[in-house]
Amino acid sequence: MSLRGLHVERQLPWQRPVVTAVQRMLKDTPMGAAFFNNVATPRTVKTILCQAYCNDAAVTDELVDCILKPGLQPGAVQVFLDFISYSAGPLPERLLAGVPEGIPVSILWGADDPWEDIKEGRRLFAHHPCVTEFVELPGVGHCPQDEAPEKVNPLIERFVLKSRQRKAAGSSSSSVEQSDIAQQQQPQEQQQHGHAVVSVGTSAAE
């Protein structure tokens, strides 16, 4: 189950008191620490990752160690309990709605993500004006950037390049328009001042 499904705005009315009671029990009683100690083991972490990843071969001992090691540091228990007990904050769709005009967003989604359904993701996010592409990654699970970097990295590079080219083209068009306006104003200025005024439009792409 996705933790996003526990957000207060997505909980059904009957779910809210139940979720709140469980979260308080874990955070305010010794049961929370006991739960964390059961989760923070190499075997459990690997089992969870194998659920999230479509390709089990990507779940290496090195990956398990990288994820588990921070959880063994002092204070990690409280951080974990605070994390699973928080059900507020802005939802992704609200953040996308607030993206300023002209800033493109690319969404890459593992088609076989067991926790975040891709159909629901497309319904919630793909229609926002800022989202210029919603890319499905077949055979990829919940962590595309780690499970399939050979697919994700080229897509990110392509998106960044296209965004730069689009921005440069927009800047160039703006410069040309400003230059045309300045040229149209030259005859009037010549008549008023009796001398020529030279206006140079510089393209931002140069």
KOLTIZA-922678 format. One line per 8 residues: number of its first residue (from 1); their letters; for each residue x, y, z of N, C-alpha, C. Coordinates in Angstrom, 3 decimals, always signed. Atoms other than C-alpha are relative to their C-alpha. Example, Ala and Ser with C-alpha at 12.3 -4.5 7.8 and 13.67 -1.06 7.14 Angstrom:
1 = AS = +0.890/-1.190/+0.000/+12.300/-4.500/+7.800/+0.900/+1.200/+0.000; -0.820/-1.190/-0.060/+13.670/-1.060/+7.140/-0.770/+1.090/+0.730
This chain:
1 = MSLRGLHV = +0.841/-1.198/+0.000/+0.000/+0.000/+0.000/+0.879/+1.252/+0.000; -0.758/-1.235/+0.071/+1.264/+3.466/-0.901/-0.274/+0.872/+1.213; +0.187/-0.944/-1.100/+1.864/+5.905/+1.951/-0.818/+1.200/-0.450; +0.813/-1.108/+0.484/+0.240/+8.515/-0.298/-1.484/-0.297/+0.206; +1.385/+0.377/-0.232/-2.970/+6.548/+0.159/-0.455/+0.299/+1.407; +0.329/-0.332/-1.376/-2.804/+7.449/+3.838/-0.154/+1.503/+0.214; +0.134/-1.457/-0.142/-2.896/+11.190/+3.154/-1.415/+0.337/+0.449; +1.305/-0.341/-0.581/-5.727/+12.866/+5.043/-1.028/+0.339/-1.080
9 = ERQLPWQR = +0.937/-0.369/+1.060/-7.244/+14.119/+1.780/-0.467/-1.206/-0.803; +0.372/+1.192/+0.764/-7.396/+10.595/+0.363/-0.634/-1.086/+0.869; +0.619/+0.975/-0.894/-8.660/+8.754/+3.399/-1.520/+0.142/-0.022; +1.452/-0.021/-0.157/-12.300/+7.793/+3.586/-0.330/+0.403/+1.435; +0.343/-0.460/-1.352/-14.156/+9.208/+6.603/+0.189/-1.065/+1.078; -0.133/+1.045/-1.018/-14.185/+5.845/+8.390/+1.447/-0.402/+0.232; -1.408/+0.364/-0.122/-10.454/+5.387/+7.766/+0.775/+0.948/+0.916; -0.790/-1.018/-0.693/-9.293/+8.592/+9.430/+0.243/-0.322/+1.469
17 = PVVTAVQR = -0.286/+0.311/-1.410/-9.798/+7.622/+13.091/+0.841/-1.258/+0.168; -0.772/+1.243/-0.086/-8.345/+4.160/+12.446/+1.475/+0.268/-0.298; -1.378/-0.321/+0.374/-5.227/+5.464/+10.686/+0.672/+0.828/+1.086; -0.554/-0.857/-1.048/-4.710/+8.134/+13.342/+0.337/-0.805/+1.245; -0.236/+0.811/-1.204/-5.012/+5.602/+16.164/+1.226/-0.891/-0.166; -1.157/+0.869/+0.248/-2.479/+3.231/+14.571/+1.284/+0.818/+0.005; -1.192/-0.847/+0.045/-0.033/+6.066/+13.896/+0.407/+0.450/+1.402; -0.316/-0.434/-1.363/-0.268/+7.320/+17.469/+0.551/-1.156/+0.829
25 = MLKDTPMG = -0.475/+1.158/-0.742/+0.192/+3.835/+18.844/+1.463/-0.300/-0.332; -1.373/+0.277/+0.409/+3.364/+3.325/+16.832/+0.960/+1.088/+0.478; -0.884/-1.108/-0.342/+4.758/+6.761/+17.619/+0.170/+0.187/+1.502; -0.001/-0.353/-1.421/+3.872/+7.021/+21.307/+0.159/-1.188/+0.942; -0.151/+1.173/-0.872/+4.318/+3.468/+22.581/+1.228/-0.804/-0.436; -1.158/+0.834/+0.376/+7.180/+0.904/+22.611/-0.238/-0.871/-1.222; +0.284/+0.823/+1.178/+5.404/-0.910/+19.783/+0.664/+0.571/-1.253; -0.621/-0.607/+1.166/+6.846/+1.594/+17.329/+1.446/-0.425/-0.160
33 = AAFFNNVA = -1.405/+0.413/+0.046/+10.448/+0.799/+18.201/+0.119/-1.482/-0.332; -0.017/+1.434/+0.292/+9.669/-2.921/+18.136/-0.281/-0.263/-1.477; +0.316/+0.129/+1.417/+8.132/-2.562/+14.687/+1.200/+0.381/-0.856; -1.176/-0.442/+0.751/+11.167/-0.640/+13.443/+1.102/-1.059/+0.050; -1.060/+1.004/-0.137/+13.577/-3.274/+14.799/-0.270/-1.245/-0.842; +0.344/+1.146/+0.852/+11.691/-5.968/+12.902/+0.203/+0.321/-1.475; -0.139/-0.415/+1.401/+11.844/-3.950/+9.686/+1.459/+0.229/-0.378; -1.377/-0.410/+0.288/+15.447/-2.754/+9.942/+0.974/-1.175/+0.075
41 = TPRTVKTI = -0.906/+1.147/+0.109/+17.105/-6.064/+9.063/+0.278/-0.244/-1.481; -0.313/+0.237/+1.415/+18.853/-7.079/+5.826/-1.056/-0.853/-0.700; +0.968/+0.901/+0.630/+16.353/-9.854/+5.173/-1.305/+0.728/-0.314; +1.261/-0.701/+0.211/+13.279/-7.640/+5.616/+0.135/+1.083/-1.057; -0.224/-1.054/+0.995/+14.734/-4.762/+3.619/+0.068/-0.595/-1.397; -0.102/+0.646/+1.317/+15.583/-7.119/+0.767/-1.362/-0.490/-0.475; +1.336/+0.469/+0.363/+12.085/-8.614/+0.842/-0.865/+1.156/-0.496; +0.786/-1.173/+0.398/+10.504/-5.153/+0.640/+0.460/+0.524/-1.351
49 = LCQAYCND = -0.530/-0.493/+1.272/+12.798/-4.083/-2.182/-0.392/-0.914/-1.163; +0.391/+0.944/+1.054/+11.997/-7.229/-4.155/-1.469/+0.160/-0.370; +1.388/-0.314/+0.322/+8.346/-6.233/-3.914/-0.078/+1.260/-0.854; +0.041/-1.288/+0.703/+9.071/-2.717/-5.144/+0.633/-0.070/-1.377; -0.721/+0.099/+1.266/+11.488/-3.675/-7.920/-0.614/-1.096/-0.854; +0.480/+1.034/+0.918/+10.267/-5.524/-10.973/+1.104/-1.014/-0.290; -1.159/+0.848/+0.270/+13.774/-6.905/-11.552/+0.719/-0.321/+1.305; -0.626/+0.386/-1.267/+14.940/-8.830/-8.475/+1.522/+0.050/-0.062
57 = AAVTDELV = -1.454/-0.011/+0.133/+18.475/-8.918/-9.864/+0.586/+1.360/+0.368; -0.474/-1.338/-0.353/+18.705/-5.176/-9.200/+0.112/+0.192/+1.505; -0.046/-0.084/-1.471/+18.267/-5.816/-5.468/+1.251/-0.717/+0.481; -1.287/+0.583/-0.386/+21.897/-6.420/-4.571/+0.253/+0.200/+1.496; -0.384/-0.183/-1.403/+23.521/-6.762/-1.160/+0.508/+1.421/+0.251; -0.490/-1.375/-0.129/+25.177/-3.394/-1.772/-1.157/+0.974/+0.155; +1.176/-0.863/-0.094/+21.786/-1.756/-2.318/-0.658/-0.127/+1.370; +0.601/+0.237/-1.318/+20.373/-3.343/+0.827/+0.809/+0.699/+1.083
65 = DCILKPGL = -0.868/-0.621/-0.998/+23.364/-2.114/+2.813/-0.110/+1.521/-0.037; +0.116/-1.455/+0.138/+23.055/+1.435/+1.436/-1.285/+0.520/+0.620; +1.283/-0.429/-0.556/+19.422/+1.619/+2.482/-0.065/-0.254/+1.495; +0.110/+0.381/-1.407/+19.830/-0.118/+5.823/+0.931/+0.796/+0.903; -1.013/-0.637/-0.852/+22.947/+1.665/+7.084/-0.497/+1.284/+0.661; +0.497/-1.201/-0.685/+21.298/+5.087/+7.715/-1.016/-0.318/+1.084; +1.010/+0.383/-0.978/+18.540/+3.290/+9.607/+0.568/-0.542/+1.292; -0.642/+0.506/-1.208/+21.039/+2.007/+12.127/+0.708/+1.106/+0.771
73 = QPGAVQVF = -0.627/-1.125/-0.674/+22.260/+5.469/+13.097/-0.862/+0.476/+1.170; +0.779/-0.537/-1.131/+21.224/+7.150/+16.379/-1.099/+0.950/-0.479; +1.128/-0.852/+0.375/+17.822/+8.815/+16.089/-0.810/-0.502/-1.173; +0.689/+0.502/+1.192/+16.770/+6.731/+13.094/-1.403/-0.502/+0.319; +1.316/+0.529/-0.378/+13.876/+5.125/+14.962/-1.032/+1.115/+0.020; +0.941/-1.108/-0.104/+12.246/+8.469/+15.711/-0.307/+0.601/-1.368; +0.218/-0.516/+1.354/+12.737/+9.676/+12.136/-0.966/-0.902/-0.759; +0.866/+0.967/+0.674/+11.108/+6.510/+10.812/-1.440/+0.123/+0.496
81 = LDFISYSA = +1.341/-0.089/-0.571/+8.147/+6.826/+13.181/-0.673/+1.322/-0.364; +0.554/-1.283/+0.430/+7.700/+10.507/+12.354/-0.461/-0.079/-1.457; +0.314/+0.117/+1.427/+7.700/+9.613/+8.671/-1.319/-0.741/-0.220; +1.212/+0.794/+0.239/+5.022/+6.933/+8.857/-1.206/+0.565/+0.742; +1.105/-0.582/-0.757/+2.938/+9.059/+11.229/-0.495/+1.306/-0.594; +0.373/-1.281/+0.597/+2.695/+12.083/+8.955/-0.910/-0.235/-1.203; +0.974/+0.214/+1.071/-0.377/+12.202/+6.716/-0.484/+1.300/-0.619; +0.405/-1.290/+0.561/-0.496/+15.853/+5.667/+1.004/+0.431/-1.057
89 = GPLPERLL = -0.924/-0.496/+1.010/+1.579/+18.099/+3.427/-0.647/+0.078/-1.365; +0.576/-0.172/+1.342/+0.986/+19.066/-0.220/+0.083/-1.284/-0.822; +0.015/+1.138/+0.905/-0.034/+16.328/-2.613/+0.699/+0.366/-1.313; -0.719/-0.300/+1.253/+1.934/+15.999/-5.883/-0.842/+0.776/-0.998; +0.836/-0.694/+0.970/-1.033/+17.140/-7.974/-0.165/+1.477/+0.345; +0.074/-1.404/-0.403/-1.232/+20.358/-5.936/+1.308/+0.730/-0.346; -1.285/-0.593/+0.346/+2.480/+20.985/-6.447/+0.093/+0.253/-1.503; -0.039/-0.172/+1.451/+2.126/+20.453/-10.201/-0.884/+1.164/-0.441
97 = AGVPEGIP = +0.904/-1.097/+0.346/-0.789/+22.882/-10.314/+0.643/+1.355/+0.270; -0.654/-1.257/-0.336/+1.504/+25.529/-8.835/+1.278/+0.264/-0.766; -1.221/-0.217/+0.794/+4.364/+25.130/-11.324/-0.200/+1.213/-0.906; +0.143/-1.203/+0.833/+4.943/+28.495/-13.044/-0.084/-0.325/-1.487; +0.148/+0.195/+1.438/+4.003/+28.812/-16.694/+1.364/+0.042/-0.683; -1.245/+0.038/+0.752/+6.813/+27.906/-19.064/+1.038/-0.957/+0.545; -0.933/+0.976/-0.577/+8.522/+25.385/-16.780/-0.530/-1.399/-0.294; +0.504/+1.331/+0.371/+8.173/+21.893/-18.308/+0.329/-1.050/+1.055
105 = VSILWGAD = -0.183/+1.107/-0.944/+7.831/+18.737/-16.233/-0.110/-1.315/-0.760; +0.021/+1.345/+0.575/+8.650/+15.198/-17.331/-0.252/-1.009/+1.114; +0.302/+1.043/-0.983/+7.157/+12.232/-15.448/+0.356/-1.356/-0.596; -0.380/+1.355/+0.400/+8.780/+8.807/-15.776/-0.575/-0.960/+1.029; +0.748/+0.859/-0.919/+6.722/+5.976/-14.279/+0.210/-1.472/-0.365; -0.130/+1.429/+0.217/+7.467/+2.296/-13.868/-1.353/-0.639/-0.243; +1.304/+0.574/+0.356/+4.645/+0.473/-15.627/-0.407/-1.138/+0.922; +0.294/+1.140/-0.878/+4.922/-2.437/-13.178/+0.191/+0.350/+1.470
113 = DPWEDIKE = -0.100/-0.442/-1.389/+5.069/-0.365/-9.991/-1.156/-0.622/+0.799; +1.067/+0.656/-0.756/+3.149/-2.438/-7.401/-0.657/+0.902/+1.035; +0.505/-0.874/-1.060/+2.602/+0.465/-5.012/-0.683/+1.248/-0.541; +0.574/-1.204/+0.597/+1.791/+3.389/-7.303/-0.529/-0.372/-1.388; +0.620/+0.455/+1.249/-0.665/+2.371/-10.027/+0.192/+1.033/-1.112; -0.320/-0.927/+1.078/+0.320/+3.894/-13.347/-1.248/+0.645/-0.588; +1.233/-0.587/+0.512/-3.277/+4.412/-14.459/-0.449/+1.156/+0.891; +0.347/-1.055/-0.932/-3.943/+6.443/-11.323/+0.973/+1.172/-0.134
121 = GRRLFAHH = -0.985/-1.051/+0.195/-0.715/+8.349/-11.871/-0.304/+0.835/-1.230; +0.327/-0.734/+1.231/-1.691/+9.252/-15.407/-1.255/+0.861/+0.203; +1.239/-0.746/-0.239/-5.164/+10.318/-14.257/+0.254/+1.255/+0.831; -0.222/-1.100/-0.930/-3.822/+12.550/-11.496/+0.965/+1.063/-0.536; -1.103/-0.898/+0.305/-0.765/+14.088/-13.134/+0.146/+0.391/-1.470; -0.319/-0.232/+1.414/-0.669/+13.840/-16.931/-0.729/+1.196/-0.590; +0.798/-1.071/+0.600/-3.331/+16.512/-17.560/+0.473/+1.396/+0.365; -0.454/-1.332/-0.407/-1.465/+19.352/-15.849/+0.741/+0.675/-1.153
129 = PCVTEFVE = -0.630/-0.697/+1.129/-0.336/+22.013/-18.347/+1.522/-0.085/-0.012; -1.463/+0.021/-0.054/+3.258/+21.863/-17.128/+0.588/-1.345/-0.394; -0.500/+1.348/+0.304/+3.548/+18.107/-17.781/+0.057/-0.174/-1.513; -0.182/+0.102/+1.447/+4.988/+17.856/-21.277/+0.125/-1.440/-0.473; -0.056/+1.408/+0.373/+5.440/+14.089/-21.187/-0.222/-0.871/+1.226; +0.223/+1.009/-1.026/+4.285/+11.117/-19.163/+0.455/-1.321/-0.615; -0.644/+1.130/+0.653/+6.546/+8.196/-20.020/-0.167/-1.270/+0.825; +0.115/+1.303/-0.644/+5.673/+4.606/-19.154/+1.260/-0.820/-0.269
137 = LPGVGHCP = -1.201/+0.820/+0.124/+8.653/+2.336/-18.501/-0.385/-1.461/+0.213; +0.395/+1.407/-0.127/+7.682/-1.278/-19.237/+1.055/-0.822/+0.734; -0.918/+0.888/-0.700/+9.192/-3.915/-16.972/+0.775/+0.662/+1.116; -0.675/-0.735/-1.059/+10.173/-1.362/-14.335/-0.975/+0.237/+1.147; +0.844/-0.124/-1.171/+8.869/-1.062/-10.789/+0.004/+1.379/+0.623; +0.216/-1.221/-0.766/+8.758/+1.569/-8.056/+1.187/+0.972/-0.017; -1.205/-0.849/-0.049/+12.346/+2.908/-8.308/+0.720/-0.028/-1.349; -0.584/+0.073/+1.348/+13.064/+3.420/-12.031/+1.429/+0.499/-0.077
145 = QDEAPEKV = -1.327/-0.604/+0.109/+16.131/+5.617/-11.502/+1.104/-0.928/+0.476; -0.999/+0.943/-0.509/+17.896/+2.815/-9.635/-0.119/-1.356/-0.684; +0.220/+1.324/+0.605/+16.348/-0.270/-11.176/+0.393/-0.029/-1.475; -0.275/-0.019/+1.444/+16.766/+0.806/-14.791/+0.640/+1.317/-0.429; -0.645/-1.266/+0.387/+19.245/+3.714/-15.086/+0.310/+0.071/-1.492; -0.285/-0.007/+1.433/+20.003/+2.631/-18.644/-1.193/+0.490/-0.813; +1.190/-0.545/+0.647/+16.422/+3.619/-19.518/-0.272/+1.430/+0.450; +0.361/-1.296/-0.574/+15.968/+6.589/-17.216/+0.982/+1.104/-0.387
153 = NPLIERFV = -0.994/-1.059/+0.233/+19.234/+8.486/-17.723/-0.082/+0.608/-1.404; +0.130/-0.612/+1.334/+18.909/+8.898/-21.530/-1.266/+0.849/-0.144; +1.238/-0.769/+0.077/+15.318/+10.099/-21.095/+0.152/+1.350/+0.699; -0.241/-1.258/-0.709/+16.415/+12.709/-18.556/+0.885/+0.922/-0.834; -0.908/-0.794/+0.825/+19.259/+13.860/-20.802/-0.741/+0.591/-1.199; +0.767/-0.485/+1.148/+16.890/+14.132/-23.789/-0.946/+1.121/+0.412; +0.947/-1.005/-0.476/+14.340/+16.088/-21.743/+0.704/+1.323/+0.305; -0.747/-1.214/-0.322/+16.945/+18.544/-20.449/+0.457/+0.700/-1.278
161 = LKSRQRKA = -0.456/-0.586/+1.258/+18.338/+19.067/-23.960/-1.144/+0.679/-0.734; +1.160/-0.578/+0.672/+14.878/+19.661/-25.441/-0.457/+1.274/+0.706; +0.416/-1.177/-0.762/+14.048/+22.106/-22.647/+0.930/+1.176/-0.272; -0.970/-1.060/+0.299/+17.248/+24.068/-23.287/-0.215/+0.551/-1.399; +0.213/-0.435/+1.370/+16.583/+24.162/-27.014/-1.271/+0.835/-0.115; +1.257/-0.738/+0.026/+13.000/+25.313/-26.440/+0.172/+1.390/+0.614; -0.239/-1.277/-0.654/+14.164/+28.049/-24.071/+0.831/+0.917/-0.889; -0.849/-0.800/+0.876/+16.874/+29.191/-26.467/-0.784/+0.523/-1.200
169 = AGSSSSSV = +0.808/-0.428/+1.142/+14.391/+29.298/-29.354/-0.945/+1.114/+0.397; +0.891/-1.055/-0.482/+11.983/+31.366/-27.268/+0.733/+1.299/+0.214; -0.795/-1.203/-0.222/+14.710/+33.804/-26.296/+0.398/+0.643/-1.317; -0.394/-0.512/+1.307/+15.835/+34.122/-29.909/-1.161/+0.716/-0.673; +1.179/-0.615/+0.608/+12.276/+34.855/-31.102/-0.309/+1.330/+0.651; +0.251/-1.248/-0.726/+11.881/+37.483/-28.404/+0.974/+1.086/-0.428; -1.009/-0.970/+0.411/+15.127/+39.168/-29.431/-0.295/+0.536/-1.392; +0.324/-0.428/+1.367/+14.054/+39.250/-33.102/-1.166/+0.968/+0.024
177 = EQSDIAQQ = +1.162/-0.884/-0.085/+10.716/+40.802/-32.175/+0.406/+1.376/+0.522; -0.457/-1.272/-0.548/+12.438/+43.482/-30.095/+0.791/+0.790/-1.034; -0.784/-0.658/+1.043/+14.811/+44.206/-32.974/-0.906/+0.605/-1.063; +0.941/-0.504/+1.005/+11.893/+44.571/-35.420/-0.701/+1.258/+0.492; +0.668/-1.176/-0.576/+10.134/+46.996/-33.076/+0.935/+1.204/-0.025; -0.978/-1.087/-0.016/+13.310/+49.051/-32.716/+0.209/+0.564/-1.399; -0.199/-0.463/+1.370/+13.743/+49.201/-36.502/-1.191/+0.820/-0.483; +1.188/-0.740/+0.394/+10.163/+50.374/-36.949/-0.020/+1.394/+0.631
185 = QQPQEQQQ = -0.020/-1.277/-0.690/+10.797/+53.205/-34.499/+1.086/+0.936/-0.521; -1.131/-0.802/+0.467/+13.963/+54.408/-36.273/-0.410/+1.224/-0.822; +0.336/-1.192/+0.799/+12.290/+56.698/-38.882/-0.543/+1.138/+0.859; +0.549/-1.035/-0.863/+10.357/+58.536/-36.166/+1.097/+0.699/+0.795; -1.072/-0.573/-0.801/+13.476/+59.025/-34.069/+0.934/+0.853/-0.856; -0.851/-0.770/+0.896/+15.437/+60.220/-37.099/-0.604/+1.369/-0.291; +0.652/-1.261/+0.286/+12.846/+62.872/-37.841/+0.074/+0.932/+1.203; +0.028/-0.819/-1.196/+12.766/+64.050/-34.242/+1.384/+0.549/+0.353
193 = HGHAVVSV = -1.316/-0.383/-0.482/+16.522/+64.207/-33.616/+0.987/+0.332/-1.123; -0.861/-0.358/+1.110/+17.999/+64.593/-37.100/+1.231/-0.871/-0.132; -1.143/+0.911/+0.180/+20.363/+61.620/-36.816/-0.498/-1.440/+0.118; +0.390/+1.401/+0.027/+20.259/+57.866/-37.248/+0.259/-0.639/+1.339; -0.153/+0.767/-1.228/+19.761/+55.530/-34.301/+0.126/-1.464/-0.405; -0.262/+1.391/+0.364/+21.227/+52.036/-34.661/-0.374/-0.890/+1.194; +0.410/+0.935/-1.044/+19.598/+49.203/-32.666/+0.490/-1.395/-0.380; -0.552/+1.334/+0.257/+21.328/+45.835/-32.415/-0.731/-1.008/+0.870
201 = GTSAAE = +0.667/+1.068/-0.759/+19.283/+42.768/-31.413/+0.931/-1.176/+0.134; -0.921/+1.115/-0.247/+21.424/+40.085/-29.815/-0.788/-1.238/+0.414; +0.706/+1.248/-0.317/+20.151/+36.529/-29.792/+0.599/-0.636/+1.254; -0.479/+0.661/-1.229/+20.348/+34.772/-26.414/+0.598/-1.351/-0.312; -0.526/+1.315/+0.336/+21.227/+31.610/-28.276/+1.449/+0.048/-0.413; -1.388/-0.089/+0.468/+24.594/+32.944/-29.418/+0.980/-0.152/+1.137
